[in-house]
Amino acid sequence: MAVFTPIQSVTLTSAQSTVTFSNLDQSYTDLQIVMNAAVSSGTADVYLKLGTNSIDTGTNYGYSILRGNGSAVAASSPSNTTYIDLCGATAINTTFGFTSTINLMNYSNSIYYKNAIIRSTNAANGSDAINGTWRSTTPINVIQLSPSASTFSAGSTFSLYGIRAGGTSKASGGDLILTDSTYWYHVFFKTGVFTPAVNGLSCDYLVIAGGGGGVAGLGSYTAGGGGGAGGLRSTVGATGGGGTLESAITLGSTPYPVLVGAGGAAGNGASAPGSNGGYSSLGSIVSIGGGGASSFAGSPTGYTIGNTGGSGGGSSGNTSSGGAGTPGQGYAGAANAGGVYPGSGGGAASAATAGGPGTAGGALLLTSWATATSTGVSSYYAGGGGGGAYGARTGSTGGGGGAGNGGSGTTNGGTATPNTGSGGGGAGNSGSGTSYGGNGASGLVIVRYHV
């Protein structure tokens, strides 16, 4: 089974004469480029050029095209060209709808000439089947696409995928199944089932629960607190709340339910705390949802304690406490350190610090998981939501990993980035009226095992 791994995607924001992919990862067997494009004016062919350290501009290419438009067919086989033409009947024009799929086989070896199999189509003009060759045995490290005239239009898209042929995953289930040649990764963005195909499969895991919701800024007394991050359990990198790294699990060849917790809703009414995030689980491995921020109860001394959770929710007043976290999964939310009723940040997988407005708990840096699966935000997960601020003060920044920032004045709290387990931000308060807290993020479950 071939496994396709996204490497790079380009969407043009303005007209551009060339699109180049360079410094290519040489660990894949093949490459595929999917192109959907138009030109800014007139019509044009699209040229493919290849190289190792730079584009080869010599006459080292050749190609054969079989073309048809529904009423006629034709063929041609130019040799000793300076490019491989992706168009025949399908000349690209100003109307979107030209698509081309370019497969580059054995691009990373240093034994064979490099071959390309290409399929192009345009609803207005027809379809092409193209077989191209670059007469070089050196690995391809740079790829260039360019129209023969004009420029590519803004909005044109170009996506590059790496392909590893051979090898079969040892389990099913997940919204994304990837391999880096050392491990297989099954990524669950939503609830599903993980089923090993073999008995006794040793698996690492990352299980992150949903983050808690932030709280509104209400009346003339308070700004909202931030939601706590979902509990985080891991066998690779780090575990939340300062817990020890967990051990890999051995699974039998039976289905294992996977639950991905939803993010907690913001508390946006009087005496309404933020909701806790939902728990996430892989079989018996359970991470607790992040605590919602504490509610406003009608006076400067009437604030409640932030909700307990995987990481605790932040406080929404100057006399309340942050909620407790779950040992080995996350830290407590911040208690307010005084001042004019600022909200405090939610707890998170990494340590929380109180402040005024309370500083949110920090997210965990889990580079190996993030790099292999393109999840997290800048390789961070499970940050606490930032606390909102009263008046002209500045709300606190969320704790990384896509956590919601705290609002200022009448600014709403930020909503956390989905599938990070981070907490929502608390709302600001200008002294009158209502602003709204941010929702917590949904969780994430990843399972990996050796190829």
N, C-alpha and C positions, 0 to 999 in steps of 0.2 A: 504494500500500500504506500503510495506517495503522500507525503505530508507537506502542505503548503503553509509557509510561515510568512506573515507580512513583514517586509523589510522597510519600505519607505513609500509614502503616498504624497503626491504633489498635486495641488489644485491651484491653477494660475489665478492670481488676483489682478493681473494686467497682461496685456499682449506681450508675448515673449518669442524670440526667434529660435531658441533651442531649449530643450530639456535634457539635463545630463544627470546620470546616476554614476557616482564614482566611489573609489575606495571600497569596492564590493567585498563582502564577506566571502571567503573562499571555502567555507566549510560545507556548502550545499552541493548537491549533484547537478541540479539544473536551476534555471531561472525562468520566471514568467513575468511579462509586462502586460498589463491590461490598460488600454488607452481609449479614452472617449474624448474626441476633440473636434474643433473646427478651426478655420483660419479667419483672420480678421477681414480679408477682402479677397475677391476672386476665387479661384480654385488652385489646388496644388497637389502634388504627390507628397508623401512623407518618406524621408530617408532615414534608414538605420545605419549608424556607423559604430564601430567597436574599436577597442584598443586595450593595451596593458597599462602603461603609465600615462599615455596620452592617446587621443583619437588617431587611428590610422587613416590618413587621407590619400594613400596610394591606391593603385588599381588592383587591389587584392581581394575584391569581392566578386561574386556572381550570384545569379538567382534565376529561378524559373517561375513564371506566373501562369496559372490557368484562371481565366476570368469569364464571368457570365453575368448577364443583366436580365435574364428571363426571356429574351428573344434571340440572343446570339451568344456564341462562345468564341473565345480566342485564346491564344497562347503565345508566349515569347520567352526567350532564354538568353538575356544579355550576359556577357562574360567580361572579365577584366574591367569592372566598373569601380567607381570610388564610393559606392554605397550599396545597400540592399533596399530596393523600393518596396514599400508596404502597400502600394496602391497600383491598380490597373484599371479595372472598370469602376473602381470605387473612389476616384479622385476626391479628395477632401474639399469641402466648400464652406461657406459661411453659415450653413445650417447644421446645428448639432445633430448627431446621430451616427457619425462615422465612428466605428469601433474597430479596434484591432487587438488581437491577442497574439503575443510574440513569445514563442518558446525557444529558449537557448539551451541546447543540450550539452552536457559535459563541458560547461564553460570554464571550470576550474582546473581541468587536467592540462598536462603539457605534453600530450602524446598525439592527439588528433587535431585536424582542422575543426573549426567551430561551425556547427550547423544551426540554422534557425528554421523552424516551421511556423508559419504565420497564417492567420485567418483574419481577413478584413471584410467589412461590409458597410454599405451605405444604402439606406432604403431607397434613395433617389436614383442610384447608379448601378447597384449590383453587388456581387461578391467576388472575392479573390482567394485562391489557395496559392501560397508562395512557399518555395523551398529555397533558402538562401545559404550561402557559404562565405565565411571569412577564412581565407587561406593563410592561417597562422596556427601554430601549435602552442603559442603562449597563452596563459590563462587570461580570460577577459576580466579586466578590473575597472573599465569605464565604458559606459554606454551613452550614446547621444542620439536624440530624435530631433529632426528639424524638417519644416516644410520646404519644398523646393522653391516656393515663392511666398511672399507675405509673411505673416507671423501667426503663431498659435493664439487663439482668442482667449480672453479672460474667461474663467470657468472651465477650461479644458482640464481633464484629470488624467493622471498617469500613476499607476500603482505597480510596485515591484514586489514580487514574492520569491522566496527561496524554496526549493523543493529538495527533499531528501528521499531518494528512492530506496525501496527495500526496507525491511523491518516492519513489524506489526505491533500495534499497541496491545497491551496485555489486559485491557479492561475497556469497558464502554461507559458512556455517560459524560455529561458536561456540555456546556455551551461552546467550549473551545477546547480542542485537543491538539497539543503541540509537542514537538521534541527538539532538543538541542543536541542530539546524538549521544548524550549521556543519560538523560532522563526523559520520560514522557510526563507531560503535565495535563491534567484534566481540570479545567477552570469552570466553576459554577457561578454564574451571575444571578441565577434564580434557582428555586427549589427543583430537585431532580433526584436521580438514582445513580449510584456508582456501582458497577458490577464487574468484579474481576473475572477474567476468562480462565485463570489458573488458580489453583488452591495454594494458600501460603504465600500470597503476594505481600512483600514488605513495602510499606508506603510511608512517606513523609506527608505532612499536612500543614496547611495554614487555614485556620477557622476563625473568621472575624464576624462578630454579631453586628446588628444594626445600631447606628448611633442614636442618642437621645435628642429630643427636640429642644430648641431654645424657647425663651419666654418673651412675651410682649412687654413694651414699656407702657405703663398705665398711669393715668391721673397725674398728680404732681409730686409723687413720692419716689418713684423708682424707675431704673432702667433694668432691662431683662438680663437674666443669667444665660450662659451658654450650656448646651447639652453635653453630656458625657459621651465619650467614645464607646463603641461596642467592645466587649471583651475580646482579647486576642490570644489565641493559643497557637503555638508553632513548634515544629521539630527542627526548623532551620533558621538561623539568624538570631532571633530573640523572641522572648515571650513577654506578654504585657504585664504591667504592674511589678516589674522587677523579678518575676518568677523565673525559676530554673527552666532551661530548655527541656522540652518534652521528648520522649522516646518515640521512634517510629513504631507503627502498629503493623501487625500481620493479619491479613484479611483472607477469609475463605472465599470460595467461588459462589457466593450468594449475593443477592442485591443488598446494598447498604443505602438507606435513605439519606439524602443530603438536603438539609433545610438551610436556606439563606434568609436571614432575618431582614424584615423591612425596617426602614428608618422611622424613628419616632416623630409624631406630628408636633408642631410648635404649640405651646400653650398661649392662645390668643384671646383670652377673656379674663374677667376679674376672678381671682382665686383659682386660676387654671394653670397648673404646672405643665411643663412640657411632658409629652408622653415618652415612656421608655422605648428604646429600639427593640425589635424582636430578636430572639436568640437564634444562633446558627449552630448547626450540628453536622457531624459526619459520623453516622452510627451512634456510638455512645460518647463520642467527643463533643462536648457542649460548651459553647461560649455564650455568656450572658449579655443581653442587650444593654446598651448604654443608658444611664439614668437621665431622665428629663430634668431640666432646670426647675428650681423651686418657684412657687407662685407668689404673687402679690396678694396680701390679705387685708388691705384697707388702711394701713397706717404704717409709719416708719418702723414700728416695733412688731408688726404683725406678719412678718415673713416666715415662710416655712423652710424647712431644711430641704436641700436638693435631693432628688430621688437617688436611691442606691441602684447600682447596676454593675455591668462589667467594669466600667469606669463611672464614677459618680457625677451627677448633675451639679452645675454651678449654682450659687446663691443669687437671689434677686434683691437683696437689701443689705443694709449695713450692720445688721445684727444677726443674720442667719448664717448657717453653715453649709458647706458643700456636702453632697451625698457621698456615702462610702462606696469604694470600689470593691471588686471581688479579688481576693488574693490570687496572685498568679495570672491575672487577666488584665487588670487595669488599676489606676490610682483614683483616689477620692477627688471630687470636685473642689474647687477653691472656695474658701470662706472669704467674705469681703473684709478688706483691711481698713475700712473706715472711709471717710469722705462723704460727699453729697450723694448718697444712695446709688452708687454705681452697681451694676451687675457684675458677677464674677464668672470666670471661665469654667467650662466643664473639665472633668478629669479625662485622662487619656492613657494610652498604652505606656507612654513614657512619662516621666515625673511631672507633676503639676506644681505650680508655684502661685501662691496667693498674691494679689496686688490690688490696686484700686484705680481703674476697674480691674478686677481679678484677671490675672494672666491665665490663658488656657493651658491645659496640659499638652505636652509635646507628643508628636506622632513618632512611631517607630520607623527607623530606616531599615528596610529589608531588601537590599539590593539584589540578592540572588533570585528571589521570587519575582520581583518587579521586572528585572531584565529579561528573564525567560518568558514571561507571560504578558508583558506590556500592561500591567495593572498598577494600581496605586497612583499617587500624584508625586512626580519627581522621586519615585522609589519609596515614598512614605505612606503609611497606613495609620488609621485609628487616632486622629488628633482630636483634642477637645475643642468644642465651640467657644468662640470669644465672647466675653461679657460686653453688654451694651454700656453706653455712657450717658450721663445726665447733662443736659445743657450743651455748652460749647466744648465739653471734653471729648476726647477721642476714644472710641470703643477699642477693645483689645483685639488683636489679630488672632484668628483661629490657629490652633496648634499644628498646622501643616497637615499633609495627607488629605487635602481637600476639605478641611473643617471650615464651617461658616464663620465669617468675621463678625465681631460685635458691631452693632450700629451706633451712630452718634446723633444726638438731637432727635429728629423725627425719622432717622434712617432705620429701615428694617434690618433685622439680623440676616446674615447670609445663610442660604441653604447649602448643606454639605454636598460634595460630589458623590454621585451614586457609586456603590460597590467599593467604598473605602472604609466603611464603618465609623466615619467621623461624626462629631456632634454638630448640631445646628447652632448658629450664632444667636445671641440675645439682642433684642431691639434697643435702640436708643430712646431717650425721653427728653423733650424740650420743656417740660413743665406743664403741658396741657395736651390733650388729645391722646391718640393711641398709635403706636407703631407696632410692627408685627415681627415675631420671632421667626427664625429659620428652621426648616425641617432637618432632621438628622438623615444621614446617608444609609442606604441599604448595605448589607454585609457582603461577604465574599468567602467562598470555600475553594481551595486548590488542593489537589492530591497529586503527588508525584511518585514515580518509581523508576528504577533503573531499566534501561532498554534491554 
